[in-house]
Amino acid sequence: MKRYLTPAFLILSIAVYAQEFKATGKLETPAQDGFYKILLSPQQAQYINPAFANIRVIDSKKTEVPYILKEEQPEYVRQQFKEYEMLEKKQVKGAYTSIKLHNPAKASINNISLLIKNAEVSKSARLSGSDDGKSWFAVKENFTLSYINNPSAANELRGIEFPLTNYEYYLLEISDSTTSPINILKAGYYDAATTQGLYSEITDSFTLATETRNKQTFLKLAFGSPQIIDKLELSMKGAPFFQRYGVVTTTESRKVKKHIETYERVLAEFVIRSGQTTVINLNTIKATNLTLRIENDDNPALSINELHSYQLNRYLVAWLTKNESYTVGFGAENLSSPSYDLAYFRDSIPANPQVISVNDVKPVEAVAVSTDTQFFNNKTITWIAIGAVILLLGIMSLRLVRETNASQNRES
């Protein structure tokens, strides 16, 4: 019976071989148990598909390690509370409470937030501004602070909004003529801070060719291997003052009927200005070439000063064991994303785990199935081989049926 398993075994072996990685790397050894961020660097980009789906983490027992993919945001806005120095807090019984605040940087603001002890009371107030702390000007008149009641804490943060101003001093006056004063603990304002995401510069060897024709300048960037590009930074030099429009394109190919056609795909538009570095955000393009086409109109051509390319930092976040040996494998380009339970627990994972690297990434040498590779590349021979396997399986099945019938006849 063993002889019947031989063709199936060969088919299974081919299937297993097809699932091997095209490149692997060694993961930096974890110093302790816990979650880690595995950085995917530009050096690995040539092996990663644009969806970042063909990556697997394997432990020493050849078991997949679950992970979630996390990427930096190119730009994100974060609200920051900045507290004012309270220069004076004065209470005149039965009259008013006044608080003088200092804005030493004369920052332009349009809100002040007060941290107030809970109080079931309504107060009328007014806000004034001054540049010298002596002459005061109206900012907001006759507004109401009512019913300070935070059900989950003893204090409540109450905001006062007003037109954008940049006084060095602000004076808040609250009427206490009919009720007792409220207890204001501190004051400040919310400022929206824009933060850039983290990028890694692409240092792969590249060539840059410059050509000017038909009132256009072409900057042709060619990498030694496919790269995942998220951002370009470009600065030009030439005339004392200039402003030029440009586009970024890449050359791609597609099959049209029975032939391959190459074409240019526009990726982004940009404007370059004298004395500035132009930041060009791309939509995660994987390419070996980029062309920046700059429209000169009737102006003299500019020359390039600097051009840098960047990949947005992306990470595999996984739970790793101390001193364990891990391999990171990069599979076929069409490999789909894995499905792990860890995806349901994103909110339970620490925000900033330690970052570790993948080292010694090398392509995997394919195991030769035959000394003559052209034999398996011939489609006719491949189909003949498949037909032979099917025929062989049919003959073995027929023999098995005959042997079974003969055995049953002898028993009867």
N, C-alpha and C positions, 0 to 999 in steps of 0.2 A: 504493500500500500504506500510506502514511502515514495516510490517513484512517481506517484500521481501528484505529489505536492511540489515537485520541482518547478514547473512553470509558474504556479501561484507564488512561490517563494521569490522567483526572479522578478515578477511584477511588483511584489511588495518592496523588494530591495530598491527598485527604480523609484517607487513613490517616496520612500524614506529619503533617498538621496536628493530628490527634488525639493525637500523641505530644509535642506541645510542652509547655513548662513553664507552670504557672499563675503562678509568681513566680520572679524571679532576683535575685541579689545579687553584688556584686564582692568577691572574696577579697583580703584584705590581701596585698600583694606580698611574696614570700619574699626574705629578705636573702641566703640562700645555699642551695645544694642540701642536701636532707635531709628527714627526716620531720618533720611538723608535726601539731599537734592543732588542728583547726578547731572552735571552740566553737559549739555550737548554742544560741543564746540564746532567752529567752522572746519576744523581738520577732519571731522567725521561727515561733513555735509554731502560729500560725493556718494556716500553709502545710504543716505537717509532719503526717503521719498517725501514729496512736498507736504503730505498730511502727517508726517512724523509717526506713521502707523507701523512701520516694519522693524521696530526695535523690540528686543526681548532681553530680559535680565535673567541669567541662569546661575544657580548656585552650584556648589561642588558635587551635589547629588544629581545634577542634570535636570533639576526641577525649576520651572518658571517662577520668578518672584513677581508678585503683583505690584503694579505701580500706577500712578496717575501722571498725566502730562500737564506741566504747569509752565506758563510763559509770562515773561515780563509784559506789562502794558507799555506801549510806546510812549504814552504820556497820560498822566492821571492827575486829577485835581484833589487836593487834600485840604480840608478845613482846619485851620489852626487858631486856637484861642490865645490871644495876646492880652495879658493883664496890664491895666494902667496903674501907674503910681497914684495913690490917693493922697494928694497934698493936704487936704483939709476936709474934715467931716464935722459940721457944726449943727447943733440942734438948738433952736430957740423954742422953748416950751409954749405950746398953744399958738405957734406961728408957722414955722417951717423947718425943714431939714435941708441943708445945703452940702453938696459934695463937690470939691474941686479936683479935677483929674488932669494929669499931665501927659501930653503927647509930644515928647521931646524931639522925635524925628520928624514931626509935622507930617505924619503919614496921612494920605487921603483916605478917609473912612466914611462909611454911610450907615454905621450901626454902632451902638454901645449895648453891651449885655450886662445886666446886673444880677449878681447872686444874692437873693433875698430870702430871709427866714420866712417860712409860711405864715400868712396872716390873712384872716378873712376880713378884708377892708378894701376900700376903693379910695385912691388918691389921685388928685390932679397935680400935674407937674409941668415944668418948662425946662428947656435946655438952651444954653447960650454958649458962644465961643469967643475966644480972645487970643490975640497974638502976643500980648504983653502981660496978661494977668490982671489988667486994670480996666481997660475999656472992653465992654462986653457987647456982643451982637447976637441977635436972635438966630437960632438954628431950628428949634421946633417949639411952638407955643401951645399951651393948653391941651396936653394929651393926658390920658388916664392910665394909671397903674391899678389894676383891679384884681381882687381875689387871688392872692398868691397862695396856691394850694396844690402842692405836689404830693399825690397819694403814696408815692414810693420812697420819698426822702423828706428830710426836715427842711430842705432848701429848694428853691426853684430858680432856674436861670431865665430871666425875663429880658427880651430884646426890645430895644428902642431903635426904630429905623428913621432915617432922615436923609435929606439931599447930601450928596458927596461934598465934604469939606475937609480942610487940612489945618485947622487951628492948632496952636500949641497947647492951649488950655481949654477945658470944657467945664462948665458950671451947671450942675443939675440941682434944681430947686423943687422941693416937694412940699405941698401945702399940708400943714398939720393943724389947721385952725379948728377943725371939727372932730378930729380923731387923734389918737396917739401915734407917734412916729412908727415907721417900719424899720426893720433892722437890715441894712444893706451891708453885706460882708465884703464884697469886692466887685470891681467893674473892669471890663475889658471889651475887646471886639474880636470878631471872627474875620480872618483873612484867608482868602483862597490861595493856596500855594500850589503852583504847577511843578510837578516833578517828572523828569525824564526817566524812562525805563533803562535798564542796563543792557548794553550791547557789547559784543566782542568784535574787534576789528578783524577783517578777513586778511590774513597775511599770506595766503597761498600765492605762489608765483604768478604774475600776470604781465601782459604786455599792454602798452598804451600807445596807440597810433593816432596822430592828429592830421586832419586833412581839411582844407578849405576850398570850396568850389561853389559856384552858383549862389554867392552871397550867404553861404551856410558854412559853419564849422562843425566837423564831425570828430568826436572823441570816441575812439573805438577801444573798448576794454575787453581783453580776452584772458580768461583764467586757465590755469593748467589743468583743472578738473572742475566738474559741476559744483557750483556753490549756491547756498541758500542766502539770498540777499534781501535785507529788509530796509536798508537805508544807505544813501550816498551823501557825502559832504563834499561840495565843490566850491572852489574859489578861483577866480580868473583875474588876469591883470592886463592892462593895456592903456586905454584912454583914461584921463583923470576921472571922468564921470561916464558911466554907462549903465544901461538897463536893457537886458536882452531876454527874449522868450525862448524856451527850449522844450524838447521832449526827450524821454528815454524810451528806447526801443530794444527789442531783442530779436534775433533771427531764429525762426522755428521752421519746422518742416511738417508737411501733412501729405497724406496720400490722396491724390485726385485721380479717379478712374484707375489707370494702370501705371501711373508714374508718380514720383515724389516731387512735390512742389515746395520751394522755400518761400517764406514771406516774412515781413516785419510786423511785429506786434507792439503797439504802443502801450507802455506800462505806466507812465506818469508824465505830467507837465510840470514845468518849473520856471522861475524867473531868477536871473542872476543880476546882482547890482554891485556897483563899485564899492569896495571897502567892506563887503559882507561875505560871510560863508553861507552858501545856499544849502539847506537841508532838504533832501528829496526822499520822501517816504514811499517805499514800494510795498506791494501787497504780497510779501513772502514769495518771491519769484526764485525758482531754481533754474540756473542758467550757466552756460560757459562763456557767454558773450553779452555785452551791453554796448549800446551806442547812444551817446548823448549828442543830439543835433541842435545846434544853436543858430537862431536866425539873426544874421548881422544887418539885414536891410542894406542901406548904403554906407554903413559905418565900417571902419577898418576892423579886421579880424582881431579877436582877443587871443591871448596865449594862456595856457593853463598854469595855475599857481600850485594848487594841491587838489588831489582827488583821493578820497578814502571810501572804502565800502565796509559795511557792518552787517552782522547777523544778530538779531534780537536774541537775548539769552533765553533758552528753554531748558527745562529740567525734567527728569524722571524722578518723581518723589516716591520713595519705597522704604519699607521697614527692612533694615539690614541687621545681621547678627555679628557681634564682635568677633574679629579675627577670621571670619568666614571668607572663603575665596569665591569671587563672583566674576562671571564673564558677561560682557554685553555683546549681543549678536545683532547684526544688521542683515535682514532677510531680503527676499526678492522685492523689486520695486512695486509690484502689485499686491503685496501682502497687506491684509486689512488689519485694523486696530484690534488689539486683544480686548476681551471683556472680563474685567475683574470686579469683585465685590467692593474693593477699596474705593471705587468711584462713588459709592453711596455714603461715604464717610469723610468727604472733603472737609467739612466744617470741624471735624475732630482732630485733624492733622495740624501740628504746630505751624505757625505762619512762616517762620524762617529757620528751617533745619540747616544743619551744617552742609556746605557744598563740597562734594568730592568729584574727582575727575576720572575719565576713562583714558587709560594709557595704552601705548603699543597697539594701536589699531592697525590691523593688517588684513589684506584680502585673503580669503581662504582658497587654497589651491584645490582645484577640482580633481577628484579621483578619477583617473582614466578608466572608463569601462572597457575600452578597446584600444589597442595600439594604433589602429587606423580610425581616427575621428571622422574622416570623410565618409566612412561606411555608414555611421549613424546620422550624418547630415543629409544623406540621400533619401528623399521622401519616398521614392519607389520601393527601395529596400526596406524602409521602415514599415510601409503598409504590407509588404510581403511577409515581414516578420510577425506583424500583428495577426495577419490571416493564418500564418502557420501555427501560432499559439492557439487561436480559436479552433482550428482544425484538430490540433493535438488534444485539446480539452474535450472536443466532441468525440474523438475516437476513444479516449480513456473512459468517458461517461458511458459510451455504448458497451465497451468491454465490461465495465462494472455492472451494468444492467444484465448482460448475458451471464456473467458469473453468478449473480444473485439468483436469476431464474433457474440456472442449472443446479445450484445448491438446493433450492426449494423442491425441484423435481426429484432429486436424489432422496431427500428427506421423506417425500410423500411415497 
